[in-house]
């Protein structure tokens, strides 16, 4: 996948990813999805 900095991205919570990957990134320009892990502090 190639997501450009100008791509529109939506972030949603998800319970279907691998353990620890609780978010779903959705590229709304191309309708592509990827599970993600939050790396910041909560």
C-alpha atoms as one frame of an Amber mdcrd trajectory, in Angstrom:
protein
   0.000   0.000   0.000   1.149   3.514  -0.693  -0.553   6.174   1.398   0.448
   9.712   0.552   0.603  12.518   3.145  -2.406  14.098   1.417  -4.544  10.938
   1.776  -7.685  11.240   3.895  -7.345   8.869   6.872 -10.027   7.922   9.391
  -9.084   6.280  12.706 -11.530   3.880  14.364 -11.270   1.449  17.260 -11.252
  -2.224  16.349 -11.341  -5.526  18.211 -10.433  -7.667  15.187  -6.703  -6.916
  14.868  -3.793  -8.788  16.408  -3.410  -8.323  20.182  -2.416  -4.725  20.906
  -3.525  -3.469  17.489  -6.747  -1.876  18.696  -7.164   0.723  15.957  -8.150
   0.586  12.315  -6.755   3.152   9.885  -8.988   3.657   6.861  -7.699   5.436
   3.774 -10.988   6.894   2.559  -9.473   7.976  -0.765  -8.634   4.382  -1.795
 -10.865   2.418   0.640  -7.809   0.602   2.041  -7.563  -0.446   5.689  -4.770
  -1.356   8.108  -4.775  -2.275  11.787  -2.554  -0.101  13.952  -1.013   0.016
  17.396  -1.109   3.206  19.487   2.460   4.238  20.367   1.772   7.430  22.317
   1.180   7.807  26.031  -2.374   7.493  27.303
